[in-house]
């Protein structure tokens, strides 16, 4: 843990039911991409869903482009990540 890298944030909300919405977004993501880790992060007052463990911004952007149809609000953020697997951007475009 605490390896500097990138993730793609696919959800960001506060207020009533935001935790339940975050859990639903995470479940939807796992149903589409079961091999990519997803994390719910709570930083008061917001729940966020962040996905992936990308070593560099290029990998994260490639994944963001691949999921933008299902998650149009997705964007790349710097984050401390788990030591990632090596992703091949070609794997996201079928």
VOMI-199077 format. One line per field, with one value per atom (N, C-alpha, C, O): residue number from 1; residue in one letter; chain; atom name; x negated, y, z. Coordinates in nm, 3 decimals. Example, Ala and Ser with C-alpha at 12.3 -4.5 7.8 and 13.67 -1.06 7.14 Angstrom:
2
i c(1  1  1  1  2  2  2  2)
aa c(A  A  A  A  S  S  S  S)
ch c(A  A  A  A  A  A  A  A)
at c(N  CA  C  O  N  CA  C  O)
X c(-1.319  -1.230  -1.320  -1.424  -1.285  -1.367  -1.290  -1.341)
Y c(-0.569  -0.450  -0.330  -0.332  -0.225  -0.106  0.003  0.114)
Z c(0.780  0.780  0.780  0.846  0.708  0.714  0.787  0.804)
This chain:
94
i c(1  1  1  1  2  2  2  2  3  3  3  3  4  4  4  4  5  5  5  5  6  6  6  6  7  7  7  7  8  8  8  8  9  9  9  9  10  10  10  10  11  11  11  11  12  12  12  12  13  13  13  13  14  14  14  14  15  15  15  15  16  16  16  16  17  17  17  17  18  18  18  18  19  19  19  19  20  20  20  20  21  21  21  21  22  22  22  22  23  23  23  23  24  24  24  24  25  25  25  25  26  26  26  26  27  27  27  27  28  28  28  28  29  29  29  29  30  30  30  30  31  31  31  31  32  32  32  32  33  33  33  33  34  34  34  34  35  35  35  35  36  36  36  36  37  37  37  37  38  38  38  38  39  39  39  39  40  40  40  40  41  41  41  41  42  42  42  42  43  43  43  43  44  44  44  44  45  45  45  45  46  46  46  46  47  47  47  47  48  48  48  48  49  49  49  49  50  50  50  50  51  51  51  51  52  52  52  52  53  53  53  53  54  54  54  54  55  55  55  55  56  56  56  56  57  57  57  57  58  58  58  58  59  59  59  59  60  60  60  60  61  61  61  61  62  62  62  62  63  63  63  63  64  64  64  64  65  65  65  65  66  66  66  66  67  67  67  67  68  68  68  68  69  69  69  69  70  70  70  70  71  71  71  71  72  72  72  72  73  73  73  73  74  74  74  74  75  75  75  75  76  76  76  76  77  77  77  77  78  78  78  78  79  79  79  79  80  80  80  80  81  81  81  81  82  82  82  82  83  83  83  83  84  84  84  84  85  85  85  85  86  86  86  86  87  87  87  87  88  88  88  88  89  89  89  89  90  90  90  90  91  91  91  91  92  92  92  92  93  93  93  93  94  94  94  94)
aa c(X  X  X  X  X  X  X  X  X  X  X  X  X  X  X  X  X  X  X  X  X  X  X  X  X  X  X  X  X  X  X  X  X  X  X  X  X  X  X  X  X  X  X  X  X  X  X  X  X  X  X  X  X  X  X  X  X  X  X  X  X  X  X  X  X  X  X  X  X  X  X  X  X  X  X  X  X  X  X  X  X  X  X  X  X  X  X  X  X  X  X  X  X  X  X  X  X  X  X  X  X  X  X  X  X  X  X  X  X  X  X  X  X  X  X  X  X  X  X  X  X  X  X  X  X  X  X  X  X  X  X  X  X  X  X  X  X  X  X  X  X  X  X  X  X  X  X  X  X  X  X  X  X  X  X  X  X  X  X  X  X  X  X  X  X  X  X  X  X  X  X  X  X  X  X  X  X  X  X  X  X  X  X  X  X  X  X  X  X  X  X  X  X  X  X  X  X  X  X  X  X  X  X  X  X  X  X  X  X  X  X  X  X  X  X  X  X  X  X  X  X  X  X  X  X  X  X  X  X  X  X  X  X  X  X  X  X  X  X  X  X  X  X  X  X  X  X  X  X  X  X  X  X  X  X  X  X  X  X  X  X  X  X  X  X  X  X  X  X  X  X  X  X  X  X  X  X  X  X  X  X  X  X  X  X  X  X  X  X  X  X  X  X  X  X  X  X  X  X  X  X  X  X  X  X  X  X  X  X  X  X  X  X  X  X  X  X  X  X  X  X  X  X  X  X  X  X  X  X  X  X  X  X  X  X  X  X  X  X  X  X  X  X  X  X  X  X  X  X  X  X  X  X  X  X  X  X  X  X  X  X  X  X  X  X  X  X  X  X  X  X  X  X  X  X  X)
ch c(A  A  A  A  A  A  A  A  A  A  A  A  A  A  A  A  A  A  A  A  A  A  A  A  A  A  A  A  A  A  A  A  A  A  A  A  A  A  A  A  A  A  A  A  A  A  A  A  A  A  A  A  A  A  A  A  A  A  A  A  A  A  A  A  A  A  A  A  A  A  A  A  A  A  A  A  A  A  A  A  A  A  A  A  A  A  A  A  A  A  A  A  A  A  A  A  A  A  A  A  A  A  A  A  A  A  A  A  A  A  A  A  A  A  A  A  A  A  A  A  A  A  A  A  A  A  A  A  A  A  A  A  A  A  A  A  A  A  A  A  A  A  A  A  A  A  A  A  A  A  A  A  A  A  A  A  A  A  A  A  A  A  A  A  A  A  A  A  A  A  A  A  A  A  A  A  A  A  A  A  A  A  A  A  A  A  A  A  A  A  A  A  A  A  A  A  A  A  A  A  A  A  A  A  A  A  A  A  A  A  A  A  A  A  A  A  A  A  A  A  A  A  A  A  A  A  A  A  A  A  A  A  A  A  A  A  A  A  A  A  A  A  A  A  A  A  A  A  A  A  A  A  A  A  A  A  A  A  A  A  A  A  A  A  A  A  A  A  A  A  A  A  A  A  A  A  A  A  A  A  A  A  A  A  A  A  A  A  A  A  A  A  A  A  A  A  A  A  A  A  A  A  A  A  A  A  A  A  A  A  A  A  A  A  A  A  A  A  A  A  A  A  A  A  A  A  A  A  A  A  A  A  A  A  A  A  A  A  A  A  A  A  A  A  A  A  A  A  A  A  A  A  A  A  A  A  A  A  A  A  A  A  A  A  A  A  A  A  A  A  A  A  A  A  A  A)
at c(N  CA  C  O  N  CA  C  O  N  CA  C  O  N  CA  C  O  N  CA  C  O  N  CA  C  O  N  CA  C  O  N  CA  C  O  N  CA  C  O  N  CA  C  O  N  CA  C  O  N  CA  C  O  N  CA  C  O  N  CA  C  O  N  CA  C  O  N  CA  C  O  N  CA  C  O  N  CA  C  O  N  CA  C  O  N  CA  C  O  N  CA  C  O  N  CA  C  O  N  CA  C  O  N  CA  C  O  N  CA  C  O  N  CA  C  O  N  CA  C  O  N  CA  C  O  N  CA  C  O  N  CA  C  O  N  CA  C  O  N  CA  C  O  N  CA  C  O  N  CA  C  O  N  CA  C  O  N  CA  C  O  N  CA  C  O  N  CA  C  O  N  CA  C  O  N  CA  C  O  N  CA  C  O  N  CA  C  O  N  CA  C  O  N  CA  C  O  N  CA  C  O  N  CA  C  O  N  CA  C  O  N  CA  C  O  N  CA  C  O  N  CA  C  O  N  CA  C  O  N  CA  C  O  N  CA  C  O  N  CA  C  O  N  CA  C  O  N  CA  C  O  N  CA  C  O  N  CA  C  O  N  CA  C  O  N  CA  C  O  N  CA  C  O  N  CA  C  O  N  CA  C  O  N  CA  C  O  N  CA  C  O  N  CA  C  O  N  CA  C  O  N  CA  C  O  N  CA  C  O  N  CA  C  O  N  CA  C  O  N  CA  C  O  N  CA  C  O  N  CA  C  O  N  CA  C  O  N  CA  C  O  N  CA  C  O  N  CA  C  O  N  CA  C  O  N  CA  C  O  N  CA  C  O  N  CA  C  O  N  CA  C  O  N  CA  C  O  N  CA  C  O  N  CA  C  O  N  CA  C  O  N  CA  C  O  N  CA  C  O  N  CA  C  O  N  CA  C  O  N  CA  C  O  N  CA  C  O  N  CA  C  O)
X c(-0.083  0.000  -0.087  -0.208  -0.020  -0.084  -0.190  -0.288  -0.169  -0.252  -0.190  -0.071  -0.268  -0.207  -0.164  -0.239  -0.044  0.006  0.136  0.157  0.222  0.347  0.461  0.444  0.580  0.705  0.803  0.780  0.912  1.019  1.136  1.185  1.180  1.294  1.422  1.435  1.515  1.638  1.763  1.872  1.747  1.862  1.812  1.706  1.892  1.858  1.988  2.051  2.028  2.155  2.161  2.098  2.239  2.267  2.417  2.494  2.459  2.601  2.664  2.598  2.797  2.872  2.855  2.858  2.838  2.828  2.701  2.689  2.606  2.485  2.403  2.339  2.403  2.331  2.395  2.325  2.529  2.598  2.575  2.558  2.574  2.547  2.405  2.382  2.309  2.170  2.159  2.090  2.228  2.226  2.287  2.238  2.393  2.454  2.363  2.356  2.292  2.198  2.084  2.041  2.035  1.927  1.973  1.899  2.094  2.149  2.165  2.132  2.215  2.228  2.092  2.077  1.993  1.858  1.805  1.752  1.817  1.769  1.841  1.782  1.967  2.038  1.984  1.990  1.931  1.875  1.726  1.679  1.652  1.506  1.462  1.400  1.492  1.463  1.314  1.277  1.228  1.084  1.017  0.900  1.088  1.030  1.080  1.201  0.989  1.033  1.107  1.077  1.205  1.282  1.282  1.284  1.278  1.267  1.371  1.392  1.433  1.518  1.436  1.383  1.427  1.350  1.447  1.525  1.442  1.525  1.434  1.351  1.450  1.383  1.495  1.549  1.528  1.644  1.655  1.559  1.769  1.896  1.921  2.035  1.817  1.836  1.799  1.701  1.879  1.844  1.793  1.850  1.685  1.626  1.605  1.578  1.617  1.581  1.466  1.478  1.355  1.234  1.196  1.211  1.147  1.117  0.977  0.922  0.921  0.790  0.675  0.691  0.559  0.430  0.332  0.265  0.324  0.246  0.115  0.112  0.006  -0.126  -0.148  -0.223  -0.081  -0.102  0.030  0.128  0.028  0.149  0.193  0.312  0.099  0.133  0.223  0.324  0.187  0.270  0.408  0.510  0.411  0.537  0.626  0.747  0.570  0.648  0.703  0.816  0.624  0.671  0.791  0.888  0.784  0.897  1.018  1.131  0.996  1.106  1.179  1.302  1.105  1.166  1.247  1.351  1.198  1.267  1.400  1.492  1.410  1.532  1.623  1.727  1.587  1.664  1.807  1.893  1.835  1.972  2.062  2.174  2.012  2.088  2.077  2.169  1.964  1.938  1.888  1.769  1.979  1.939  1.876  1.807  1.899  1.842  1.703  1.647  1.648  1.519  1.406  1.405  1.311  1.191  1.075  1.094  0.955  0.832  0.788  0.793  0.745  0.693  0.562  0.540  0.479  0.360  0.408  0.493  0.352  0.392  0.281  0.198  0.280  0.193  0.263  0.381  0.190  0.250  0.184  0.077  0.250  0.188  0.091  0.112  -0.015  -0.110  -0.034  0.019  -0.029  0.061  0.004  -0.116  0.098  0.062  0.027  0.057  -0.035  -0.063  0.056  0.093  0.117  0.233  0.187  0.097  0.249  0.224  0.345  0.454  0.330  0.445  0.524  0.644  0.460  0.531  0.637  0.732  0.622  0.719  0.855  0.954  0.862  0.986  1.072  1.191  1.012  1.085  1.107  1.012  1.231  1.259  1.326  1.358)
Y c(-0.119  0.000  0.125  0.121  0.236  0.366  0.380  0.452  0.311  0.327  0.441  0.435  0.543  0.653  0.608  0.541  0.646  0.607  0.679  0.792  0.611  0.672  0.574  0.452  0.631  0.557  0.637  0.754  0.572  0.640  0.651  0.551  0.774  0.796  0.795  0.869  0.709  0.693  0.741  0.743  0.780  0.827  0.922  0.901  1.028  1.130  1.196  1.266  1.174  1.233  1.240  1.161  1.336  1.346  1.349  1.356  1.344  1.355  1.222  1.119  1.229  1.109  1.003  1.033  0.882  0.766  0.761  0.673  0.852  0.850  0.722  0.673  0.669  0.545  0.430  0.349  0.423  0.318  0.333  0.233  0.455  0.478  0.435  0.374  0.466  0.425  0.273  0.219  0.204  0.058  0.005  -0.093  0.069  0.028  0.050  -0.034  0.163  0.191  0.090  0.041  0.060  -0.039  -0.176  -0.243  -0.217  -0.345  -0.346  -0.446  -0.238  -0.228  -0.240  -0.311  -0.170  -0.176  -0.319  -0.367  -0.387  -0.525  -0.620  -0.717  -0.592  -0.679  -0.664  -0.758  -0.547  -0.521  -0.553  -0.600  -0.527  -0.543  -0.615  -0.553  -0.744  -0.815  -0.827  -0.854  -0.809  -0.824  -0.697  -0.701  -0.585  -0.457  -0.423  -0.422  -0.395  -0.363  -0.230  -0.137  -0.222  -0.101  -0.071  -0.162  0.057  0.100  0.208  0.298  0.198  0.307  0.386  0.330  0.515  0.604  0.705  0.767  0.722  0.823  0.931  0.905  1.052  1.169  1.271  1.327  1.293  1.371  1.499  1.574  1.524  1.453  1.366  1.327  1.333  1.267  1.119  1.078  1.041  0.903  0.904  0.969  0.831  0.822  0.675  0.593  0.643  0.510  0.529  0.599  0.466  0.474  0.333  0.237  0.323  0.190  0.184  0.284  0.064  0.038  0.072  0.139  0.024  0.053  0.074  -0.020  0.195  0.223  0.291  0.385  0.243  0.297  0.435  0.516  0.462  0.592  0.644  0.572  0.771  0.837  0.782  0.781  0.736  0.679  0.556  0.545  0.466  0.347  0.387  0.334  0.482  0.526  0.591  0.565  0.674  0.739  0.638  0.652  0.538  0.434  0.361  0.332  0.330  0.263  0.355  0.312  0.481  0.577  0.585  0.588  0.588  0.592  0.465  0.470  0.352  0.225  0.216  0.148  0.285  0.274  0.396  0.400  0.493  0.617  0.600  0.683  0.494  0.469  0.435  0.484  0.351  0.311  0.413  0.427  0.484  0.579  0.711  0.741  0.790  0.910  1.018  1.106  1.014  1.115  1.076  1.146  0.967  0.918  1.015  1.080  1.022  1.102  1.043  0.972  1.075  1.021  1.107  1.230  1.041  1.112  1.046  0.927  1.127  1.072  1.014  1.071  0.899  0.835  0.741  0.700  0.706  0.599  0.469  0.451  0.378  0.256  0.133  0.140  0.020  -0.108  -0.137  -0.092  -0.209  -0.241  -0.311  -0.420  -0.248  -0.296  -0.409  -0.434  -0.475  -0.564  -0.477  -0.358  -0.531  -0.454  -0.468  -0.579  -0.355  -0.353  -0.323  -0.243  -0.387  -0.358  -0.282  -0.338  -0.155  -0.078  -0.148  -0.124  -0.233  -0.304  -0.398  -0.433  -0.440  -0.531  -0.467  -0.537  -0.334  -0.265  -0.242  -0.216  -0.251  -0.226  -0.357  -0.417  -0.402  -0.533  -0.519  -0.619)
Z c(0.000  0.000  0.000  0.024  -0.027  -0.030  -0.138  -0.122  -0.247  -0.365  -0.447  -0.477  -0.485  -0.561  -0.700  -0.771  -0.738  -0.868  -0.900  -0.858  -0.976  -1.023  -1.011  -1.015  -0.996  -1.002  -1.087  -1.118  -1.124  -1.196  -1.099  -1.047  -1.076  -0.988  -1.071  -1.169  -1.032  -1.110  -1.036  -1.094  -0.909  -0.831  -0.724  -0.666  -0.698  -0.598  -0.556  -0.635  -0.430  -0.386  -0.235  -0.165  -0.185  -0.043  -0.024  -0.121  0.101  0.129  0.163  0.173  0.180  0.213  0.105  -0.015  0.149  0.060  -0.025  -0.111  -0.004  -0.086  -0.063  -0.156  0.059  0.084  0.006  -0.055  0.007  -0.068  -0.218  -0.288  -0.267  -0.408  -0.443  -0.548  -0.355  -0.379  -0.385  -0.471  -0.295  -0.298  -0.427  -0.483  -0.475  -0.602  -0.721  -0.810  -0.723  -0.832  -0.830  -0.934  -0.711  -0.699  -0.750  -0.821  -0.713  -0.759  -0.911  -0.976  -0.967  -1.113  -1.180  -1.279  -1.125  -1.182  -1.179  -1.279  -1.064  -1.053  -1.148  -1.196  -1.175  -1.270  -1.411  -1.491  -1.444  -1.577  -1.586  -1.690  -1.479  -1.478  -1.351  -1.264  -1.339  -1.214  -1.182  -1.068  -1.281  -1.259  -1.210  -1.172  -1.210  -1.168  -1.027  -1.004  -0.934  -0.797  -0.791  -0.865  -0.700  -0.677  -0.527  -0.445  -0.494  -0.355  -0.327  -0.408  -0.210  -0.163  -0.061  0.035  -0.084  0.002  0.061  -0.011  0.193  0.258  0.314  0.401  0.264  0.318  0.340  0.245  0.465  0.501  0.419  0.411  0.360  0.366  0.243  0.218  0.165  0.036  0.038  0.101  -0.034  -0.067  -0.211  -0.298  -0.233  -0.366  -0.400  -0.312  -0.528  -0.575  -0.672  -0.772  -0.640  -0.722  -0.765  -0.689  -0.887  -0.942  -0.999  -1.046  -0.994  -1.055  -0.964  -0.861  -1.002  -0.940  -1.055  -1.098  -1.104  -1.224  -1.187  -1.107  -1.246  -1.218  -1.278  -1.223  -1.390  -1.454  -1.512  -1.523  -1.547  -1.596  -1.731  -1.761  -1.812  -1.942  -1.927  -1.996  -1.838  -1.812  -1.760  -1.804  -1.667  -1.608  -1.713  -1.716  -1.799  -1.904  -2.005  -2.052  -2.037  -2.130  -2.071  -2.141  -1.942  -1.878  -1.870  -1.894  -1.836  -1.829  -1.963  -1.966  -2.072  -2.204  -2.233  -2.299  -2.182  -2.206  -2.129  -2.174  -2.015  -1.933  -1.946  -1.881  -2.027  -2.030  -2.079  -2.049  -2.153  -2.197  -2.077  -2.066  -1.987  -1.869  -1.755  -1.674  -1.748  -1.640  -1.701  -1.694  -1.759  -1.832  -1.744  -1.796  -1.614  -1.523  -1.472  -1.388  -1.520  -1.471  -1.503  -1.607  -1.409  -1.433  -1.354  -1.256  -1.399  -1.342  -1.224  -1.230  -1.117  -1.001  -0.954  -0.975  -0.892  -0.825  -0.693  -0.626  -0.656  -0.531  -0.489  -0.570  -0.362  -0.317  -0.349  -0.319  -0.411  -0.464  -0.405  -0.345  -0.422  -0.392  -0.506  -0.618  -0.477  -0.582  -0.695  -0.676  -0.812  -0.918  -1.001  -1.006  -1.066  -1.175  -1.294  -1.293  -1.392  -1.513  -1.606  -1.643  -1.643  -1.731  -1.872  -1.893  -1.968  -2.107  -2.161  -2.164  -2.203  -2.250  -2.361  -2.374  -2.440  -2.547  -2.490  -2.561  -2.364  -2.304  -2.282  -2.265  -2.281  -2.250  -2.373  -2.362  -2.490  -2.613  -2.685  -2.736  -2.690  -2.747  -2.880  -2.944)
